[in-house]
Amino acid sequence: FVELHGSILFSDELTPSARALTLVEAKTIPSRDDLSHHYAAIKEATTALLQAVWAKYSTKIEAAYNKLCETAHPGPHVEQFQERALKRHLLLLIVAGGKAPVLSTTPKVTPTVEPNKLALDLLKKSTFVTDQATGFRLVLEDETFADRSKVQEEIFEEWRKTPDMLTKYISIVSSLDSKDVGKQILKLLANPSFNPSQSSHGRTLSRCLSQIRDFSLATDEGLDVMVQVFVKIGKVNQMSAYPLLQCFDHLDRFDDATKAKMFATLQRMQDSIDKKKEESLYNQLNIILEKKQ
């Protein structure tokens, strides 16, 4: 796997974006649907794969990333559009290399420059929104970074000024790979700038939270946050809350204790809405809860 990854990553025969899109490691396991409910294990395995690639090619990865950053210049240039996805993939490999190894067999190779500094530079210096979003996400996902809160406040004040950037902010904060993602989401829910009746806000948060199942479904805190998000959004825009229900699609695969927690969460969701006012959600929950029998 590592050698194949490297041969594609540094290939001169493929465009930069083709290399990046071929190599991206999503936190899913489409080839083994029977294992797809092991959310936390899949997340760990994904990090382990990236760390293995980093351990072998760290010098070349850093050189390739630095070169892309040095040649970047403002303006809508086709070649840079091609390069942004590759830049992101290279940075994700560096970030993975900066974390404690998932496997004891993977050698620890410390990045030359702190990953959070690279992320902050990308956020502050790039003129491209996709680069800025990548940098911002990675800054927030590094809880050891001293200026994390300060940077977050600055970006929020800037991005909230336009609808598209506020939606981008919501999508990042509600899908973080960080220990405080639950607190981040509840803080966002309580902010006056978040409008649950606006589908671009409500649906974005619901969809993103449903995608980080290693938190939302696999932890008690995540299940509690799911209920609070469901109530806040579902009571004003039923359709925007549907992604939260759709992520309970593996109920029959869990052990009894886990299953009981999930059904209790679904029951809390149903108890929190009105049978008539939120009829669509209420009926959908009835269908899911029938599986409990």
Steps between C-alpha positions, in 0.01 A plus 500: 500500500773746599702444182191529279398820680849643449516406132174686434579793731824586322396395148571735209248322279187607691365849563538627858125484567473146358776389737333662799150372423633148442688500830254671734425277798141551612399372843284232341551143385282455188659167404394340831148611582483234773767696693375851426339546843838487678525879477776566754717212373467619139608850603808358677583276204477797261752693711726192515502475119596866460770466766652202320526703179648794691761283675637379167478817290516786756787689332341484154157592641634813672696602190195455275276697739750786535542521123122531447480774764794692350359495147148604606392847389166687505256468214285234334772291337410158363820331617447622857145371499654162414754531779280596796365150563855360490622771738223402743589130478868568561416716802272228641792256475722745691230551765462122540878478540487751783261284704599214730528182287186286504710186448813425702657358182486839324820702556448851639631764260446852633406760236768766441246779558214475751187394306292769674740767371463368145121500542498855638721622214262344249202664672661845521696517176303311236254699289294187424196412712566126474852551638370727775237243598761224517730716710221606736380143554850375579567789740180415690581130503830563679394562859863553608525816287523797740315753282222261398214693668632837383525385139152347518346825627674702229385268223144487632476880505633515145310207346162581656482811278404300191246213475731261313789541742272467803372171356862394447572583866199294614609200293854504644405551865231229488730232358824553693730216599563644846419411859287813544290461185185453712557825688582674172168388348293604804674839504416541131135401562470772765655772281250753354677476163386138470149494355351147520206595277743575217563173318861590417565525875284220638563241231872572491534443875282185493685353204846571641417366847360183344830450314718490815338186636807412706378789718127539436402133525794337677513722811245590769581868456445471126158343545402779739619767255299327225181540705566869566575569134193301392269702727647838404482433125207258473253733669548771239604306189413130499676415173830641626499255792464188283875429463512438877243222471659352189825433685325238718514255208714233672283446808472125454880454501581621851516307825200526733650766729590732209167435333315590821684836515410578142133412543491711818643790298239455227226488763630825652485655154140393453396610849641846433281578198128540441311216335306743279731799454800282410294220350751396234788456747272339758377239252852430375612440858207261545627294206853485644382427855291207377831317441537488877232231520 
